[in-house]
Amino acid sequence: MVETTRIVTEIQDKFKIIGRSEELKQIVLAHSVGRNILLEGNVGVGKTTLARAIAEYYGSNNSNFYRVDCSEELLPHNLVGYFEPPLVIAQGYTEDSYKYGPLALAMLNGGCLFINEINRMPENTQNSLLTSLDEGLLEIPKLKTIKAHKDFFVVATQNPEAHVGVTVLGEALVDRFIWINLTYQQPEEEILIIKQEADLDHTTTFSADKIASLSQKIIHATRHNTAIHRGSSIRGAIDMATLINQYENNSSTSNWVEAAVMSLYNKIELEDGLTQSKKEVITNITLAVLNQSDFQ
């Protein structure tokens, strides 16, 4: 466990990850025993950031990170690879006529295959993963069987609240993953992230601390508002803080409302049947937070 703690600290320092100690510990433990990892969490909780950090930490360079973004159109050949017809006609079924997909490349070269939103992967494409995850083998008909490099591993993500275009993951597939849950971070950690990621070097009226704190309080309020089905991720606060700092007067209520609407409009989802618009809901939340805070 001492070694695990050391690795977690190194990853946090090297990749500027604030918090996430418990989740990183779980990821490191799963990787140390050769298990594939399924990160589950809402949009914007840092699933991709953690996956890339792990891939780069255990890999020799950034080329060891192979990303697949899933959708209903993702077919097995997009994942595994395919023979290019003109080359097959000219050369036959040879290595030179085959274009390897991200799964095959990750297995050949070692490194992380990152599968984004795996629950959007069609069932027939899911099946092409099974032997690779279980036995470390990938059979390519008419060419060869690939045995996975010792450094090959898979990190997948899924959003539990996604409904459109989602396919239920087969029992055989989920059985091959270790599950790790990511929730929103504590307010104090989110404030530190906002200060790290937003451009707050040259504030005008408010300090960087105050801008980051107010931005975090506003997105936090969107997650607990009865009019909102899905609240904003920390990306909304980063965008808001960056925008508000561009105003000549960032202590203006109207400027904060404008920046909040611009930043959060595409990052929240209202409950069905509301008569209020997104703009109205965001405006009311922002005004409430500013009134409750030591704004002036």
Secondary structure, DSSP 8 states (H G I E B T S, - for coil): -HHHHHHHHHHHHHHT--S-HHHHHHHHHHHHTT-EEEEE--TTSSHHHHHHHHHHHHSSSGGGEEEEE--TT--HHHHHEEE-HHHHHHH-S-GGGEEE-HHHHHHHH-EEEEEETGGGS-HHHHHTTHHHHHTSEEEETTTEEEE--TTEEEEEEE-TT--TT-----HHHHTTEEEEE-----HHHHHHHHHHHS--TT-SSS-HHHHHHHHHHHHHHHTT-TTEEE---HHHHHHHHHHHTTSS-TT-HHHHHHHHHHHHTTT-EE-TT-SS-HHHHHHHHHHHHHHHTT--
